[in-house]
């Protein structure tokens, strides 16, 4: 007779009554404690999930609003640079200088004859760039010349502009800096004026720089451009949209959203606009939003997400927590009731009850384990060494729109298809050989839906150490990968905006950076460079000409050969580029590639006169492709040459150019992609020489 049996036999029902009362009290208290704990943990889990959802939404909203704001700022800067075609024209500067500074009646009569010519130049500039109008205005607000008609020269006939515009012109002339006016809603749409100073052609004091003597007001319709910036984009989330608002000290005075322009006389929303829950700008619904102010104009870019759509993941979490908490409470209560009734059995059945309780406890543990594995989002599966699934959790089965029992007995080929199964089988074989493998990142197509996943695998071993199966845990990271793609897209858009800025300042560089990027990446693939080097090549090629922004325009666009002094100044564009990019963390060797792309194998390059293997392979590729792209397109001092002749220039100088890179470029030129790039280089509009431009 066991010790437990003797105790039960020595215990009477009278002795058990107080114990039953105490047990009932403790069990009731325990059940209440479990309920309170479940409620506390559920509320805590919901709050954590809410914080997680709102934090992710805040990061995304601020990133999207900031990205759109940066793009608009870059576009506005490009518009300012575009107006330089007019304000830097010698004909306009000479006309304005003589008009505002000369007092000779005969000269005035000559200028009157030239006013139609100058007005025609302004009209051509307006038409060519899709502007509405352009007006040259004196510092006192007098209209000097217009794109639609010549202005009279007699002071008594000069027409004055509005007082607000007169003050803006006076400020631009005084500060020698460009400014934008506020938006006007007209019959043409949303109109903005760009005001830029016009410098005298030559300062009477040769030791001083030319002074601002007037201003050019260029009017443009921005309705279509702003509507394009508000398009949600390929990776927009559900319920997400953008709006642009113009603000003053009283708040929002107009807004552009969903293609509509609304004017408001009195609005309570005013910058800055931090992330929080509020009424949308349209006032029709509740949203989560944040706004980013622009520095060039009094605008604010607002990113909004519908509140119900944003909180949808939270509602799912609440449902899950309630179900799991309820099931856990029911199981604990059921376990306590089972224990109570078992303990209420007679002493003669106590031993049997003990075993039944043990079985019930084991079954409860099994159900708890099943509940836990069924509630997690990760896909968990157990395969035999032969690749057949013996067990899967609920999330795994639901992804295939099956029950767990329906998945058991299937293989990866039957679930994913042959191609994906082959990739998964390679890591399975490593596990079966006893090797440790890192977490695998892959793309899986399950029920016609693509998942970006991270897969962790571990062996299931017997007591003797032999492996009888493989446990895999697959985590869905599609949202994280999508966010990474959005960040990469924002970086690429910023890079393309910088490239566009360079091209606007130098028409002979239009398309050069993108052409260089296309050839460099194709050559890098031909030379079997890894993805990191290919990414660095693409970014470095697009940014390689950014340093020429700091080189004087008269040197960059000089039609003839450069003097030795000008060559030295031109070669400093590498130094300027590295200064511009020094604080940008690409996490790629972009700066190193740009720094060495003008070095040559024989040491004749710049800026460090590196030679041979001291020049990295990316720079050698960029150097060869840059020379080729520059040769097949025109420059201010020469025309374009044929691709075969351009290749001969480099083939004849193996001491300067890497022969393997040159050979790879030759092979690329005979591919379909290479032929397309050459065709683009030939058919892209050829800019006029400076002497031919108006």
C-alpha positions as CSV (number, residue, x, y, z in Angstrom):
1,X,0.0,0.0,0.0
2,X,1.4,3.3,-1.1
3,X,1.8,6.3,1.2
4,X,-0.9,8.2,-0.6
5,X,-3.3,5.3,-0.2
6,X,-2.6,5.2,3.6
7,X,-3.3,8.9,3.9
8,X,-6.6,8.6,2.1
9,X,-7.7,5.7,4.2
10,X,-6.8,7.5,7.4
11,X,-8.8,10.6,6.4
12,X,-12.5,10.7,7.3
13,X,-15.2,12.8,5.6
14,X,-15.4,15.0,8.6
15,X,-11.7,15.7,8.3
16,X,-12.2,16.6,4.7
17,X,-15.0,19.1,5.2
18,X,-12.9,22.0,6.4
19,X,-10.3,21.2,3.8
20,X,-13.0,21.3,1.1
21,X,-14.2,24.7,2.3
22,X,-10.6,26.1,2.3
23,X,-9.9,24.6,-1.1
24,X,-13.2,26.1,-2.4
25,X,-12.2,29.5,-1.1
26,X,-8.7,29.2,-2.5
27,X,-9.9,28.0,-5.9
28,X,-12.5,30.8,-6.1
29,X,-9.8,33.3,-5.2
30,X,-7.5,31.8,-7.8
31,X,-10.2,31.9,-10.5
32,X,-10.9,35.6,-9.7
33,X,-7.1,36.2,-9.8
34,X,-6.9,34.4,-13.2
35,X,-9.7,36.5,-14.6
36,X,-8.1,39.8,-13.3
37,X,-4.7,38.7,-14.6
38,X,-6.3,37.8,-18.0
39,X,-8.0,41.2,-18.1
40,X,-4.8,43.0,-17.1
41,X,-2.7,41.2,-19.7
42,X,-5.3,41.7,-22.4
43,X,-5.6,45.4,-21.8
44,X,-1.8,45.6,-21.7
45,X,-1.5,43.7,-24.9
46,X,-4.1,45.9,-26.6
47,X,-2.3,49.1,-25.4
48,X,1.0,47.8,-26.6
49,X,-0.5,46.9,-30.0
50,X,-2.1,50.3,-30.2
51,X,1.2,52.0,-29.4
52,X,2.9,49.8,-32.0
53,X,0.3,50.6,-34.7
54,X,0.3,54.4,-34.0
55,X,4.1,54.5,-33.9
56,X,4.4,52.8,-37.2
57,X,1.7,55.0,-38.7
58,X,3.4,58.1,-37.3
59,X,6.7,57.1,-38.9
60,X,5.1,56.3,-42.2
61,X,3.0,59.5,-42.2
62,X,5.9,61.8,-41.4
63,X,8.2,60.0,-43.9
64,X,5.6,60.2,-46.7
65,X,4.8,63.9,-46.0
66,X,8.5,64.7,-45.7
67,X,9.3,62.9,-48.9
68,X,6.6,64.8,-50.8
69,X,7.7,68.1,-49.3
70,X,11.4,67.4,-50.4
71,X,10.2,66.6,-53.9
72,X,8.2,69.8,-54.1
73,X,11.1,71.8,-52.8
74,X,13.4,70.3,-55.4
75,X,10.8,71.1,-58.1
76,X,10.5,74.7,-57.0
77,X,14.3,75.1,-57.0
78,X,14.3,73.7,-60.5
79,X,11.7,76.3,-61.5
80,X,13.9,79.1,-60.1
81,X,16.9,77.8,-62.0
82,X,14.8,77.6,-65.2
83,X,13.9,81.3,-64.9
84,X,17.7,81.9,-65.1
85,X,17.4,81.4,-68.8
86,X,15.6,84.8,-69.0
87,X,17.2,86.9,-66.2
88,X,20.7,85.9,-67.3
89,X,20.1,86.8,-71.0
90,X,22.4,89.6,-72.1
91,X,19.7,91.2,-74.3
92,X,17.3,91.6,-71.4
93,X,20.0,92.8,-69.0
94,X,21.3,95.4,-71.5
95,X,17.8,96.6,-72.3
96,X,16.9,97.0,-68.6
97,X,20.3,98.6,-67.7
98,X,20.0,101.2,-70.4
99,X,16.3,101.8,-69.6
100,X,16.8,102.3,-65.9
101,X,20.2,104.0,-65.9
102,X,20.4,106.0,-69.1
103,X,19.0,109.6,-69.6
104,X,19.9,110.2,-73.2
105,X,16.7,110.9,-75.3
106,X,18.3,109.5,-78.4
107,X,19.2,106.3,-76.5
108,X,15.6,106.1,-75.2
109,X,14.3,106.2,-78.8
110,X,16.7,103.4,-79.8
111,X,15.5,101.3,-76.8
112,X,11.9,101.9,-77.8
113,X,12.7,100.3,-81.2
114,X,14.4,97.3,-79.4
115,X,11.5,96.8,-76.9
116,X,9.5,94.7,-79.4
117,X,12.6,92.4,-79.8
118,X,13.1,92.1,-76.0
119,X,9.4,91.4,-75.5
120,X,9.6,88.7,-78.2
121,X,12.5,87.1,-76.3
122,X,10.4,87.1,-73.1
123,X,7.4,85.7,-75.0
124,X,9.5,82.9,-76.5
125,X,10.9,82.1,-73.0
126,X,7.3,81.9,-71.6
127,X,6.0,79.7,-74.5
128,X,9.0,77.4,-74.4
129,X,8.6,76.7,-70.7
130,X,4.8,76.6,-70.5
131,X,4.6,79.7,-68.3
132,X,1.7,82.2,-68.4
133,X,3.5,85.5,-68.6
134,X,6.7,87.3,-67.7
135,X,7.1,91.0,-66.7
136,X,10.2,93.0,-66.0
137,X,9.5,95.5,-63.2
138,X,11.6,98.3,-61.8
139,X,12.4,98.7,-58.1
140,X,9.7,101.3,-57.7
141,X,7.1,99.1,-59.1
142,X,7.0,100.4,-62.7
143,X,6.4,98.0,-65.5
144,X,9.4,98.0,-67.8
145,X,8.8,95.2,-70.4
146,X,6.3,92.4,-70.7
147,X,6.1,89.1,-72.6
148,X,2.9,90.1,-74.4
149,X,3.8,93.7,-75.4
150,X,6.6,96.3,-75.1
151,X,6.4,98.8,-72.3
152,X,6.5,102.5,-73.2
153,X,9.6,104.3,-72.2
154,X,8.2,107.7,-71.2
155,X,8.0,108.0,-67.4
156,X,4.5,109.6,-67.5
157,X,3.2,106.5,-69.3
158,X,4.8,103.8,-67.1
159,X,2.2,101.6,-65.5
160,X,2.7,100.8,-61.8
161,X,2.0,97.3,-60.4
162,X,-0.1,96.4,-57.3
163,X,1.4,97.7,-53.9
164,X,1.9,94.1,-52.5
165,X,3.8,93.1,-55.7
166,X,5.8,96.4,-55.5
167,X,6.9,95.6,-52.0
168,X,7.9,92.0,-53.1
169,X,9.9,93.4,-56.0
170,X,11.6,95.9,-53.8
171,X,12.6,93.2,-51.4
172,X,13.9,90.9,-54.2
173,X,16.0,93.8,-55.6
174,X,17.3,94.7,-52.2
175,X,18.2,91.2,-51.2
176,X,19.3,90.0,-54.6
177,X,17.4,86.7,-54.1
178,X,14.5,84.9,-55.7
179,X,11.1,84.6,-54.0
180,X,7.7,83.1,-54.6
181,X,4.4,84.8,-54.2
182,X,1.4,83.2,-52.5
183,X,-1.0,81.1,-54.7
184,X,-3.7,83.0,-56.5
185,X,-6.8,81.0,-57.6
186,X,-7.7,82.4,-61.1
187,X,-9.5,81.3,-64.3
188,X,-6.2,79.7,-65.4
189,X,-6.1,77.6,-62.2
190,X,-3.7,78.0,-59.3
191,X,-1.1,80.6,-60.3
192,X,2.2,81.4,-58.5
193,X,4.7,84.1,-59.4
194,X,8.5,83.6,-59.3
195,X,10.3,86.9,-58.7
196,X,14.0,87.0,-59.6
197,X,16.4,90.0,-59.6
198,X,17.8,91.3,-62.9
199,X,21.5,92.4,-62.6
200,X,22.9,95.3,-64.5
201,X,25.0,94.1,-67.4
202,X,28.2,95.8,-66.0
203,X,28.8,97.8,-62.8
204,X,30.2,101.2,-63.5
205,X,32.8,100.4,-60.8
206,X,34.8,97.5,-62.4
207,X,35.9,96.4,-58.9
208,X,32.3,95.6,-57.9
209,X,29.9,92.9,-58.9
210,X,26.8,93.8,-61.1
211,X,24.0,95.1,-59.0
212,X,20.3,94.2,-59.1
213,X,18.4,97.0,-60.9
214,X,15.0,95.4,-61.6
215,X,13.1,92.2,-61.1
216,X,11.5,89.6,-63.5
217,X,8.1,88.3,-62.5
218,X,7.2,84.9,-64.1
219,X,3.7,83.6,-63.7
220,X,2.9,79.9,-64.0
221,X,0.0,77.6,-63.6
222,X,0.9,75.0,-60.9
223,X,-2.5,73.2,-60.7
224,X,-1.4,70.1,-62.7
225,X,2.1,69.9,-61.1
226,X,0.7,70.0,-57.5
227,X,-2.1,67.5,-58.4
228,X,0.7,65.1,-59.7
229,X,2.5,65.4,-56.4
230,X,-0.7,64.4,-54.5
231,X,-1.1,61.1,-56.4
232,X,-0.9,58.3,-53.8
233,X,1.7,56.3,-55.7
234,X,2.3,52.6,-56.2
235,X,3.0,51.7,-52.6
236,X,0.2,53.9,-51.0
237,X,-1.6,52.2,-48.1
238,X,-5.3,51.9,-47.9
239,X,-7.0,55.1,-46.7
240,X,-3.9,57.2,-47.3
241,X,-3.9,60.5,-49.2
242,X,-2.1,63.8,-49.4
243,X,-3.1,67.5,-49.4
244,X,-1.3,70.8,-49.9
245,X,-2.4,73.8,-47.9
246,X,-1.3,77.4,-48.2
247,X,-1.1,79.1,-44.8
248,X,-0.7,82.5,-43.3
249,X,-0.8,83.9,-39.8
250,X,-4.6,83.1,-39.5
251,X,-4.3,79.4,-40.6
252,X,-5.1,77.6,-43.8
253,X,-6.4,79.9,-46.5
254,X,-6.8,77.3,-49.3
255,X,-6.2,73.6,-49.7
256,X,-5.7,71.2,-52.7
257,X,-6.8,67.6,-52.2
258,X,-8.4,64.9,-54.4
259,X,-8.0,67.2,-57.4
260,X,-10.1,70.0,-55.9
261,X,-9.2,73.5,-54.8
262,X,-11.1,74.9,-51.8
263,X,-10.7,78.4,-50.5
264,X,-11.3,79.1,-46.8
265,X,-11.6,82.5,-45.2
266,X,-11.1,81.3,-41.7
267,X,-9.5,78.0,-40.8
268,X,-8.4,76.8,-37.4
269,X,-5.7,74.5,-38.6
270,X,-2.3,76.2,-38.8
271,X,1.3,75.0,-38.9
272,X,3.2,73.3,-37.5
273,X,1.0,70.2,-37.8
274,X,2.4,67.3,-35.6
275,X,1.1,63.8,-35.9
276,X,-2.2,63.2,-34.1
277,X,-5.9,62.3,-34.6
278,X,-7.9,65.3,-35.9
279,X,-10.5,66.3,-38.5
280,X,-9.3,66.1,-42.1
281,X,-8.5,69.3,-44.0
282,X,-11.8,68.7,-45.9
283,X,-13.6,68.5,-42.5
284,X,-15.6,65.5,-43.7
285,X,-14.0,62.7,-41.6
286,X,-11.6,61.9,-38.7
287,X,-8.0,61.0,-39.8
288,X,-4.5,60.6,-38.4
289,X,-2.4,63.3,-40.1
290,X,0.8,65.3,-39.9
291,X,2.1,68.2,-41.9
292,X,5.5,69.4,-43.1
293,X,6.1,73.1,-44.0
294,X,8.0,74.1,-47.1
295,X,10.8,76.7,-46.8
296,X,10.4,78.3,-50.2
297,X,6.7,79.0,-50.2
298,X,4.0,79.3,-47.4
299,X,2.7,75.8,-48.1
300,X,2.2,72.8,-45.9
301,X,2.2,69.1,-47.2
302,X,-0.3,67.1,-45.2
303,X,-0.4,63.3,-45.2
304,X,-3.7,61.8,-43.9
305,X,-4.8,58.3,-43.2
306,X,-8.5,57.4,-42.5
307,X,-8.9,56.6,-38.8
308,X,-11.0,53.4,-39.2
309,X,-8.6,52.1,-41.8
310,X,-5.5,52.9,-39.7
311,X,-6.9,51.2,-36.6
312,X,-8.1,48.1,-38.4
313,X,-5.1,46.0,-37.2
314,X,-5.9,47.1,-33.7
315,X,-9.5,45.8,-33.9
316,X,-8.1,42.4,-35.1
317,X,-5.8,42.4,-32.1
318,X,-8.6,43.2,-29.7
319,X,-10.7,40.3,-31.1
320,X,-7.7,38.0,-30.8
321,X,-7.0,39.0,-27.2
322,X,-10.6,38.6,-26.1
323,X,-10.8,35.2,-27.7
324,X,-7.5,34.0,-26.2
325,X,-8.3,35.5,-22.8
326,X,-11.8,33.9,-22.8
327,X,-10.5,30.5,-23.8
328,X,-7.7,30.6,-21.2
329,X,-10.2,31.6,-18.5
330,X,-12.6,28.9,-19.5
331,X,-9.8,26.3,-19.5
332,X,-8.6,27.4,-16.1
333,X,-12.1,27.4,-14.7
334,X,-12.8,24.0,-16.2
335,X,-9.6,22.7,-14.7
336,X,-10.5,24.0,-11.3
337,X,-14.0,22.5,-11.5
338,X,-12.6,19.2,-12.6
339,X,-10.2,19.2,-9.7
340,X,-13.0,20.2,-7.3
341,X,-15.3,17.4,-8.3
342,X,-12.5,14.9,-8.4
343,X,-11.5,15.9,-4.8
344,X,-15.1,15.5,-3.8
345,X,-15.0,11.9,-4.7
346,X,-15.0,9.3,-1.9
347,X,-11.7,8.0,-0.5
348,X,-12.2,4.7,-2.2
349,X,-12.0,6.4,-5.6
350,X,-9.3,8.9,-4.6
351,X,-6.4,7.0,-6.3
352,X,-8.4,6.7,-9.6
353,X,-9.3,10.4,-9.4
354,X,-5.6,11.2,-8.9
355,X,-4.8,9.5,-12.3
356,X,-7.8,11.1,-14.0
357,X,-6.7,14.5,-12.7
358,X,-3.2,13.8,-14.0
359,X,-4.6,12.9,-17.4
360,X,-6.9,16.0,-17.4
361,X,-3.8,18.2,-16.5
362,X,-1.8,16.7,-19.4
363,X,-4.8,17.3,-21.8
364,X,-5.1,20.9,-20.5
365,X,-1.5,21.5,-21.2
366,X,-1.9,20.1,-24.7
367,X,-4.9,22.4,-25.3
368,X,-3.0,25.4,-24.0
369,X,-0.1,24.6,-26.3
370,X,-2.5,24.2,-29.2
371,X,-4.1,27.5,-28.3
372,X,-0.7,29.2,-28.1
373,X,0.5,27.8,-31.4
374,X,-2.9,28.5,-33.0
375,X,-2.9,32.2,-31.9
376,X,0.6,33.2,-33.1
377,X,0.9,34.7,-36.6
378,X,4.1,32.8,-37.5
379,X,3.7,29.7,-39.7
380,X,5.0,26.7,-37.7
381,X,5.5,23.3,-39.3
382,X,7.1,19.9,-38.5
383,X,8.4,17.8,-41.4
384,X,9.8,14.4,-41.5
385,X,13.4,13.9,-42.8
386,X,11.7,12.9,-46.0
387,X,9.9,16.3,-46.4
388,X,6.4,15.2,-45.4
389,X,4.5,17.5,-42.9
390,X,3.5,15.7,-39.7
391,X,2.1,18.8,-37.9
392,X,1.3,22.5,-38.7
393,X,-0.2,25.3,-36.6
394,X,-3.5,27.0,-37.5
395,X,-1.8,30.1,-39.2
396,X,0.2,27.8,-41.5
397,X,-3.0,25.9,-42.6
398,X,-5.1,29.1,-43.0
399,X,-2.5,30.6,-45.4
400,X,-3.3,27.7,-47.8
401,X,-7.0,28.0,-47.0
402,X,-7.0,24.5,-45.5
403,X,-7.4,22.9,-42.0
404,X,-4.3,21.6,-40.2
405,X,-5.4,18.0,-40.8
406,X,-5.7,18.7,-44.6
407,X,-2.0,19.9,-44.7
408,X,-0.6,16.9,-42.8
409,X,0.8,14.3,-45.2
410,X,1.6,16.9,-47.9
411,X,5.1,18.0,-49.1
412,X,6.6,21.3,-50.1
413,X,6.2,20.5,-53.8
414,X,2.4,20.0,-53.3
415,X,2.1,23.2,-51.2
416,X,4.5,25.7,-52.9
417,X,5.3,24.3,-56.3
418,X,8.5,22.7,-57.6
419,X,10.7,25.8,-57.8
420,X,10.1,27.1,-54.3
421,X,10.3,23.5,-52.9
422,X,13.8,23.1,-54.4
423,X,15.0,26.3,-52.6
424,X,13.5,25.1,-49.3
425,X,14.9,21.6,-49.8
426,X,18.5,22.9,-49.9
427,X,18.3,24.3,-46.4
428,X,16.5,21.1,-45.2
429,X,19.5,19.1,-46.4
430,X,21.9,21.3,-44.5
431,X,19.8,20.8,-41.3
432,X,19.8,17.0,-41.8
433,X,23.6,17.0,-42.2
434,X,23.8,18.7,-38.8
435,X,24.8,22.1,-40.0
436,X,23.6,25.4,-38.4
437,X,22.0,27.7,-41.0
438,X,21.1,31.4,-40.5
439,X,17.6,32.8,-40.9
440,X,16.6,32.6,-44.5
441,X,14.9,35.5,-46.3
442,X,12.7,34.5,-49.3
443,X,9.6,35.2,-51.2
444,X,6.8,32.6,-51.1
445,X,3.5,32.5,-53.1
446,X,0.7,31.0,-51.0
447,X,-2.8,30.9,-52.5
448,X,-1.7,33.4,-55.2
449,X,-0.5,35.9,-52.6
450,X,3.1,36.9,-52.3
451,X,4.7,36.8,-48.9
452,X,8.2,38.3,-48.0
453,X,9.3,35.9,-45.2
454,X,12.1,35.0,-42.8
455,X,12.4,31.3,-42.2
456,X,14.2,29.7,-39.1
457,X,14.8,26.0,-39.1
458,X,15.9,23.6,-36.3
459,X,16.3,19.8,-36.2
460,X,13.9,17.6,-34.1
461,X,16.2,15.0,-32.5
462,X,15.5,11.7,-30.6
463,X,17.1,10.8,-27.3
464,X,20.0,9.1,-29.1
465,X,20.8,12.3,-31.1
466,X,19.5,11.2,-34.5
467,X,17.5,13.7,-36.4
468,X,13.9,12.6,-37.2
469,X,12.5,15.8,-38.5
470,X,12.7,19.5,-39.1
471,X,10.8,22.3,-37.3
472,X,10.4,25.5,-39.3
473,X,9.1,28.8,-38.2
474,X,8.2,31.2,-41.0
475,X,7.6,34.9,-40.1
476,X,5.7,37.2,-42.5
477,X,7.8,40.4,-42.9
478,X,6.0,41.7,-46.0
479,X,5.1,45.0,-44.3
480,X,8.7,45.6,-43.2
481,X,10.0,44.8,-46.7
482,X,7.4,47.1,-48.1
483,X,8.5,49.9,-45.8
484,X,12.1,49.3,-46.8
485,X,11.1,49.5,-50.5
486,X,9.4,52.8,-49.8
487,X,12.5,54.2,-48.2
488,X,14.6,53.1,-51.1
489,X,12.1,54.6,-53.5
490,X,12.3,57.9,-51.6
491,X,16.1,57.8,-51.9
492,X,15.9,57.1,-55.6
493,X,13.4,60.0,-56.1
494,X,15.7,62.3,-54.2
495,X,18.6,61.2,-56.4
496,X,16.6,61.7,-59.6
497,X,15.6,65.2,-58.3
498,X,19.2,66.1,-57.8
499,X,20.1,64.8,-61.3
500,X,17.3,66.9,-62.7
501,X,18.7,69.9,-60.9
502,X,22.1,69.3,-62.5
503,X,20.6,68.9,-65.9
504,X,18.6,72.1,-65.6
505,X,21.8,74.0,-64.9
506,X,23.8,72.4,-67.8
507,X,21.7,71.4,-70.9
508,X,24.7,69.3,-72.2
509,X,24.4,67.1,-69.2
510,X,20.7,66.3,-69.8
511,X,20.3,62.6,-69.7
512,X,24.1,61.9,-69.2
513,X,23.8,60.7,-65.6
514,X,21.0,58.2,-66.4
515,X,22.8,57.0,-69.6
516,X,25.9,56.5,-67.5
517,X,23.9,54.7,-64.9
518,X,22.4,52.3,-67.5
519,X,25.8,51.4,-69.1
520,X,27.6,51.1,-65.8
521,X,25.1,48.7,-64.3
522,X,25.1,46.5,-67.5
523,X,28.9,46.4,-67.5
524,X,29.0,45.6,-63.8
525,X,26.6,42.7,-64.3
526,X,28.7,41.5,-67.2
527,X,31.7,41.5,-64.8
528,X,29.7,39.6,-62.2
529,X,29.7,42.3,-59.5
530,X,27.7,41.6,-56.4
531,X,24.3,43.4,-55.7
532,X,26.0,45.8,-53.3
533,X,28.5,47.0,-55.9
534,X,25.7,47.2,-58.5
535,X,23.6,49.4,-56.2
536,X,26.7,51.6,-55.5
537,X,27.3,51.9,-59.3
538,X,23.8,53.0,-60.0
539,X,23.8,55.7,-57.3
540,X,27.3,56.9,-58.0
541,X,26.6,57.2,-61.7
542,X,23.5,59.3,-61.1
543,X,25.3,61.6,-58.6
544,X,28.7,61.8,-60.4
545,X,28.0,65.2,-62.0
546,X,26.6,66.9,-59.0
547,X,29.9,68.7,-58.2
548,X,29.6,70.7,-61.4
549,X,26.9,72.7,-59.7
550,X,29.7,74.5,-57.9
551,X,31.9,75.1,-61.0
552,X,31.3,78.5,-62.7
553,X,28.8,78.3,-65.5
554,X,31.0,80.1,-68.0
555,X,33.6,77.3,-67.6
556,X,31.1,74.4,-67.7
557,X,29.4,75.7,-70.9
558,X,32.4,77.3,-72.5
559,X,32.2,76.5,-76.3
560,X,36.0,76.4,-76.8
561,X,38.9,74.6,-75.2
562,X,39.5,75.3,-71.6
563,X,42.7,77.1,-70.4
564,X,45.0,75.3,-68.0
565,X,43.6,77.4,-65.2
566,X,40.0,76.6,-66.2
567,X,40.9,72.9,-66.4
568,X,42.1,73.0,-62.8
569,X,38.9,74.7,-61.7
570,X,36.8,72.2,-63.7
571,X,38.6,69.3,-62.1
572,X,37.6,70.5,-58.7
573,X,34.0,69.2,-59.4
574,X,35.1,65.9,-57.7
575,X,36.1,67.9,-54.6
576,X,32.8,69.7,-54.7
577,X,30.8,66.5,-55.2
578,X,32.5,64.8,-52.2
579,X,31.8,67.9,-50.0
580,X,28.1,67.8,-51.0
581,X,27.8,64.1,-50.3
582,X,30.1,63.7,-47.3
583,X,27.3,63.7,-44.7
584,X,25.1,61.3,-46.6
585,X,25.1,57.7,-45.3
586,X,24.3,55.5,-48.3
587,X,25.7,52.4,-46.5
588,X,27.3,51.7,-49.9
589,X,30.8,52.8,-51.3
590,X,29.2,55.6,-53.3
591,X,31.6,58.4,-52.4
592,X,34.7,56.2,-53.0
593,X,33.4,55.3,-56.4
594,X,32.8,59.0,-57.4
595,X,36.2,60.0,-55.9
596,X,38.2,57.7,-58.1
597,X,36.2,57.6,-61.4
598,X,38.5,60.1,-63.1
599,X,41.7,58.4,-62.1
600,X,43.5,56.5,-64.9
601,X,45.6,53.3,-64.8
602,X,48.8,55.1,-65.8
603,X,48.4,57.7,-63.0
604,X,47.5,60.5,-65.3
605,X,44.0,61.0,-63.8
606,X,42.8,63.3,-61.0
607,X,42.4,64.2,-58.2
608,X,44.9,61.9,-56.5
609,X,46.8,60.5,-59.6
610,X,46.1,56.9,-58.5
611,X,47.3,54.1,-60.7
612,X,46.6,50.4,-61.4
613,X,44.9,48.3,-58.7
614,X,44.8,51.3,-56.4
615,X,41.7,52.4,-58.3
616,X,38.6,50.3,-57.3
617,X,36.7,48.3,-59.9
618,X,33.5,50.5,-59.7
619,X,35.5,53.6,-60.4
620,X,37.2,51.9,-63.4
621,X,33.8,51.0,-64.8
622,X,32.4,54.5,-64.2
623,X,35.5,56.0,-65.8
624,X,35.2,54.0,-69.0
625,X,31.4,54.4,-69.3
626,X,31.6,58.1,-68.6
627,X,34.1,58.7,-71.4
628,X,32.0,56.6,-73.8
629,X,28.7,58.4,-72.9
630,X,30.4,61.8,-73.2
631,X,31.8,60.9,-76.6
632,X,28.5,59.7,-78.2
633,X,26.6,62.9,-77.1
634,X,27.4,66.5,-78.1
635,X,29.1,69.1,-75.9
636,X,29.3,72.8,-76.0
637,X,32.8,72.6,-77.6
638,X,32.2,69.6,-80.1
639,X,29.6,67.4,-81.7
640,X,28.8,63.7,-80.9
641,X,30.9,60.9,-82.4
642,X,29.9,57.4,-83.4
643,X,29.9,54.6,-80.7
644,X,32.5,52.5,-82.6
645,X,34.8,55.5,-82.8
646,X,34.3,56.2,-79.2
647,X,35.3,52.6,-78.3
648,X,38.4,52.9,-80.4
649,X,39.6,55.9,-78.3
650,X,39.6,53.6,-75.2
651,X,40.8,50.4,-77.0
652,X,43.8,52.3,-78.2
653,X,44.8,53.3,-74.7
654,X,45.0,50.2,-72.5
655,X,47.5,52.0,-70.4
656,X,44.7,54.3,-69.2
657,X,41.5,52.2,-69.4
658,X,40.9,48.8,-67.9
659,X,40.9,46.4,-70.8
660,X,38.5,44.0,-69.2
661,X,36.0,46.8,-68.6
662,X,36.4,48.1,-72.2
663,X,35.8,44.5,-73.5
664,X,32.7,44.1,-71.3
665,X,31.4,47.5,-72.6
666,X,31.9,46.2,-76.2
667,X,29.8,43.1,-75.4
668,X,27.1,45.2,-73.8
669,X,26.8,47.3,-77.0
670,X,25.9,44.2,-78.9
671,X,23.1,43.3,-76.5
672,X,19.5,44.4,-76.8
673,X,19.8,46.6,-73.7
674,X,22.9,48.3,-74.9
675,X,21.4,49.0,-78.3
676,X,18.4,50.6,-76.7
677,X,20.7,52.9,-74.6
678,X,22.6,54.0,-77.7
679,X,19.3,54.7,-79.5
680,X,18.2,56.8,-76.5
681,X,21.5,58.7,-76.6
682,X,21.1,59.4,-80.3
683,X,17.4,60.4,-80.2
684,X,17.4,62.6,-77.1
685,X,16.9,66.2,-78.0
686,X,20.3,67.9,-78.8
687,X,20.6,71.2,-76.9
688,X,21.6,74.3,-78.9
689,X,25.0,75.9,-78.4
690,X,25.0,78.9,-76.1
691,X,25.5,81.3,-79.1
692,X,22.2,79.9,-80.7
693,X,20.0,80.4,-77.6
694,X,17.8,83.4,-77.2
